[in-house]
Amino acid sequence: MIEPGLSTSQIVIGLIMHNIPVFILLVLLVIAWKYEIVGAIAFILAGLLYSARTIFTVLSSDLPWYLGLAWTLTIAGPAFFIGILFLINWFKKERG
């Protein structure tokens, strides 16, 4: 956790730790640039996993349902959109 009073190295480690999912998606994006089907599967799967985790968190706590919906639309929505765009591009390349 990044909190006031931490040293610079602790803050850098915290930033790196919190950005591990971003680094993973960045590697997948580089691979997907060449193989669109990898991007389609990876980003749609990432959206599904985040949605499932969010639904589980909301159902197992006292959080209101609309908060989970907002989180899902904000985070998983773009992942689904990117995955669908990769899928469309893959279909177009297969036909042409």
ROMARDREN-579511 format. One record per residue: residue number from 1; residue in three letters; x, y, z of N, C-alpha, C in turn. Coordinates in nm, 3 decimals. Example, Ala and Ser with C-alpha at 12.3 -4.5 7.8 and 13.67 -1.06 7.14 Angstrom:
# residues 2
PT   resi   resn        nu        nv        nw       cau       cav       caw        cu        cv        cw
PT      1    ALA     1.319    -0.569     0.780     1.230    -0.450     0.780     1.320    -0.330     0.780
PT      2    SER     1.285    -0.225     0.708     1.367    -0.106     0.714     1.290     0.003     0.787
# end
This chain:
# residues 96
PT   resi   resn        nu        nv        nw       cau       cav       caw        cu        cv        cw
PT      1    MET     0.084    -0.118     0.000     0.000     0.000     0.000     0.088     0.124     0.000
PT      2    ILE     0.048     0.222    -0.074     0.124     0.347    -0.080     0.063     0.443     0.020
PT      3    GLU     0.143     0.485     0.116     0.096     0.572     0.223     0.199     0.682     0.248
PT      4    PRO     0.156     0.795     0.308     0.252     0.899     0.344     0.353     0.846     0.445
PT      5    GLY     0.475     0.893     0.434     0.579     0.853     0.528     0.663     0.736     0.482
PT      6    LEU     0.631     0.677     0.369     0.710     0.566     0.318     0.833     0.619     0.244
PT      7    SER     0.935     0.536     0.238     1.055     0.576     0.165     1.029     0.567     0.014
PT      8    THR     1.120     0.627    -0.060     1.106     0.627    -0.206     1.107     0.487    -0.262
PT      9    SER     1.194     0.400    -0.210     1.200     0.264    -0.262     1.072     0.187    -0.230
PT     10    GLN     1.012     0.211    -0.115     0.887     0.144    -0.081     0.773     0.192    -0.172
PT     11    ILE     0.774     0.320    -0.206     0.671     0.374    -0.296     0.688     0.315    -0.437
PT     12    VAL     0.813     0.305    -0.484     0.838     0.247    -0.617     0.794     0.101    -0.621
PT     13    ILE     0.826     0.024    -0.517     0.784    -0.115    -0.511     0.631    -0.125    -0.510
PT     14    GLY     0.565    -0.036    -0.434     0.419    -0.035    -0.431     0.360    -0.002    -0.567
PT     15    LEU     0.419     0.093    -0.638     0.369     0.128    -0.771     0.387     0.012    -0.869
PT     16    ILE     0.501    -0.054    -0.862     0.525    -0.168    -0.951     0.427    -0.281    -0.919
PT     17    MET     0.405    -0.307    -0.790     0.313    -0.414    -0.751     0.171    -0.386    -0.799
PT     18    HIS     0.127    -0.262    -0.787    -0.009    -0.228    -0.827    -0.025    -0.225    -0.978
PT     19    ASN     0.083    -0.220    -1.052     0.076    -0.215    -1.198     0.109    -0.348    -1.265
PT     20    ILE     0.121    -0.455    -1.190     0.147    -0.586    -1.249     0.040    -0.625    -1.351
PT     21    PRO    -0.091    -0.606    -1.322    -0.191    -0.638    -1.426    -0.172    -0.556    -1.553
PT     22    VAL    -0.131    -0.431    -1.539    -0.106    -0.347    -1.657     0.010    -0.403    -1.738
PT     23    PHE     0.116    -0.446    -1.670     0.230    -0.503    -1.741     0.192    -0.631    -1.814
PT     24    ILE     0.110    -0.713    -1.750     0.064    -0.838    -1.814    -0.018    -0.807    -1.938
PT     25    LEU    -0.111    -0.712    -1.927    -0.193    -0.676    -2.043    -0.109    -0.610    -2.152
PT     26    LEU    -0.004    -0.539    -2.113     0.084    -0.479    -2.212     0.158    -0.585    -2.292
PT     27    VAL     0.206    -0.689    -2.224     0.273    -0.800    -2.293     0.174    -0.870    -2.387
PT     28    LEU     0.051    -0.891    -2.339    -0.051    -0.952    -2.424    -0.084    -0.865    -2.544
PT     29    LEU    -0.083    -0.734    -2.523    -0.111    -0.643    -2.634    -0.002    -0.650    -2.740
PT     30    VAL     0.123    -0.660    -2.698     0.233    -0.672    -2.794     0.221    -0.802    -2.874
PT     31    ILE     0.186    -0.910    -2.806     0.166    -1.039    -2.876     0.045    -1.030    -2.968
PT     32    ALA    -0.062    -0.965    -2.919    -0.185    -0.955    -2.997    -0.169    -0.867    -3.120
PT     33    TRP    -0.070    -0.781    -3.118    -0.047    -0.696    -3.235    -0.016    -0.782    -3.357
PT     34    LYS     0.049    -0.895    -3.333     0.084    -0.987    -3.442    -0.025    -1.094    -3.462
PT     35    TYR    -0.079    -1.145    -3.352    -0.180    -1.252    -3.357    -0.308    -1.202    -3.291
PT     36    GLU    -0.403    -1.157    -3.373    -0.523    -1.093    -3.322    -0.609    -1.184    -3.235
PT     37    ILE    -0.610    -1.312    -3.265    -0.693    -1.405    -3.188    -0.645    -1.412    -3.042
PT     38    VAL    -0.515    -1.398    -3.021    -0.462    -1.395    -2.884    -0.518    -1.274    -2.809
PT     39    GLY    -0.521    -1.160    -2.875    -0.577    -1.040    -2.814    -0.725    -1.054    -2.785
PT     40    ALA    -0.797    -1.112    -2.880    -0.941    -1.131    -2.859    -0.968    -1.218    -2.738
PT     41    ILE    -0.901    -1.331    -2.731    -0.922    -1.424    -2.619    -0.874    -1.362    -2.488
PT     42    ALA    -0.756    -1.302    -2.490    -0.697    -1.249    -2.366    -0.780    -1.135    -2.307
PT     43    PHE    -0.821    -1.038    -2.389    -0.893    -0.924    -2.336    -1.036    -0.959    -2.296
PT     44    ILE    -1.102    -1.046    -2.372    -1.236    -1.089    -2.333    -1.228    -1.172    -2.205
PT     45    LEU    -1.129    -1.258    -2.195    -1.110    -1.337    -2.073    -1.078    -1.247    -1.953
PT     46    ALA    -0.995    -1.146    -1.974    -0.963    -1.051    -1.865    -1.090    -0.980    -1.818
PT     47    GLY    -1.175    -0.940    -1.912    -1.300    -0.875    -1.876    -1.392    -0.969    -1.799
PT     48    LEU    -1.399    -1.094    -1.842    -1.483    -1.193    -1.773    -1.431    -1.222    -1.631
PT     49    LEU    -1.300    -1.236    -1.619    -1.242    -1.263    -1.487    -1.265    -1.146    -1.392
PT     50    TYR    -1.246    -1.024    -1.440    -1.268    -0.908    -1.355    -1.416    -0.897    -1.317
PT     51    SER    -1.504    -0.923    -1.412    -1.648    -0.917    -1.383    -1.687    -1.020    -1.278
PT     52    ALA    -1.637    -1.142    -1.292    -1.668    -1.248    -1.195    -1.615    -1.213    -1.057
PT     53    ARG    -1.494    -1.161    -1.052    -1.435    -1.123    -0.923    -1.514    -1.010    -0.859
PT     54    THR    -1.557    -0.913    -0.938    -1.634    -0.801    -0.886    -1.771    -0.847    -0.836
PT     55    ILE    -1.837    -0.934    -0.911    -1.967    -0.985    -0.868    -1.954    -1.062    -0.737
PT     56    PHE    -1.850    -1.145    -0.728    -1.826    -1.221    -0.605    -1.801    -1.126    -0.487
PT     57    THR    -1.722    -1.023    -0.508    -1.692    -0.928    -0.401    -1.817    -0.855    -0.356
PT     58    VAL    -1.899    -0.811    -0.450    -2.020    -0.737    -0.415    -2.121    -0.827    -0.345
PT     59    LEU    -2.136    -0.951    -0.392    -2.232    -1.041    -0.330    -2.190    -1.087    -0.190
PT     60    SER    -2.060    -1.093    -0.166    -2.012    -1.139    -0.036    -1.990    -1.025     0.064
PT     61    SER    -2.030    -0.906     0.028    -2.016    -0.792     0.118    -2.148    -0.715     0.122
PT     62    ASP    -2.147    -0.605     0.194    -2.267    -0.522     0.204    -2.267    -0.408     0.104
PT     63    LEU    -2.186    -0.419     0.001    -2.181    -0.314    -0.100    -2.307    -0.317    -0.185
PT     64    PRO    -2.355    -0.201    -0.229    -2.473    -0.199    -0.317    -2.439    -0.254    -0.455
PT     65    TRP    -2.538    -0.313    -0.520    -2.518    -0.378    -0.649    -2.472    -0.281    -0.756
PT     66    TYR    -2.520    -0.157    -0.750    -2.487    -0.060    -0.854    -2.339    -0.019    -0.848
PT     67    LEU    -2.276    -0.033    -0.733    -2.133    -0.005    -0.723    -2.054    -0.111    -0.801
PT     68    GLY    -2.092    -0.236    -0.786    -2.028    -0.343    -0.863    -2.050    -0.327    -1.012
PT     69    LEU    -2.168    -0.282    -1.051    -2.197    -0.258    -1.192    -2.110    -0.145    -1.247
PT     70    ALA    -2.095    -0.039    -1.170    -2.010     0.073    -1.212    -1.865     0.029    -1.227
PT     71    TRP    -1.816    -0.050    -1.131    -1.678    -0.100    -1.140    -1.662    -0.186    -1.265
PT     72    THR    -1.757    -0.275    -1.288    -1.748    -0.366    -1.403    -1.750    -0.290    -1.535
PT     73    LEU    -1.840    -0.194    -1.547    -1.847    -0.118    -1.671    -1.721    -0.034    -1.694
PT     74    THR    -1.664     0.019    -1.586    -1.547     0.105    -1.598    -1.421     0.026    -1.634
PT     75    ILE    -1.402    -0.089    -1.572    -1.278    -0.166    -1.592    -1.295    -0.273    -1.699
PT     76    ALA    -1.399    -0.355    -1.689    -1.415    -0.466    -1.782    -1.473    -0.421    -1.916
PT     77    GLY    -1.548    -0.313    -1.917    -1.607    -0.265    -2.041    -1.504    -0.238    -2.150
PT     78    PRO    -1.399    -0.159    -2.122    -1.296    -0.138    -2.224    -1.223    -0.266    -2.263
PT     79    ALA    -1.204    -0.358    -2.169    -1.138    -0.485    -2.202    -1.224    -0.564    -2.301
PT     80    PHE    -1.356    -0.570    -2.277    -1.446    -0.637    -2.371    -1.441    -0.569    -2.508
PT     81    PHE    -1.444    -0.437    -2.508    -1.443    -0.362    -2.633    -1.316    -0.390    -2.713
PT     82    ILE    -1.200    -0.388    -2.647    -1.073    -0.415    -2.713    -1.071    -0.559    -2.766
PT     83    GLY    -1.120    -0.653    -2.685    -1.125    -0.792    -2.729    -1.214    -0.810    -2.851
PT     84    ILE    -1.327    -0.743    -2.853    -1.418    -0.752    -2.967    -1.354    -0.691    -3.092
PT     85    LEU    -1.283    -0.580    -3.075    -1.215    -0.521    -3.190    -1.107    -0.614    -3.246
PT     86    PHE    -1.032    -0.680    -3.158    -0.934    -0.779    -3.205    -1.004    -0.894    -3.277
PT     87    LEU    -1.118    -0.938    -3.226    -1.192    -1.047    -3.289    -1.242    -1.008    -3.427
PT     88    ILE    -1.295    -0.887    -3.439    -1.341    -0.839    -3.570    -1.225    -0.834    -3.668
PT     89    ASN    -1.111    -0.782    -3.624    -0.994    -0.774    -3.713    -0.945    -0.913    -3.753
PT     90    TRP    -0.949    -1.008    -3.660    -0.908    -1.144    -3.691    -0.999    -1.206    -3.796
PT     91    PHE    -1.133    -1.186    -3.781    -1.228    -1.237    -3.881    -1.202    -1.175    -4.018
PT     92    LYS    -1.175    -1.045    -4.020    -1.150    -0.979    -4.148    -1.023    -1.031    -4.214
PT     93    LYS    -0.920    -1.057    -4.136    -0.795    -1.110    -4.194    -0.815    -1.252    -4.246
PT     94    GLU    -0.895    -1.332    -4.177    -0.919    -1.470    -4.220    -0.994    -1.474    -4.353
PT     95    ARG    -1.086    -1.381    -4.372    -1.166    -1.380    -4.496    -1.089    -1.318    -4.611
PT     96    GLY    -1.004    -1.221    -4.580    -0.937    -1.149    -4.689    -0.801    -1.197    -4.706
# end
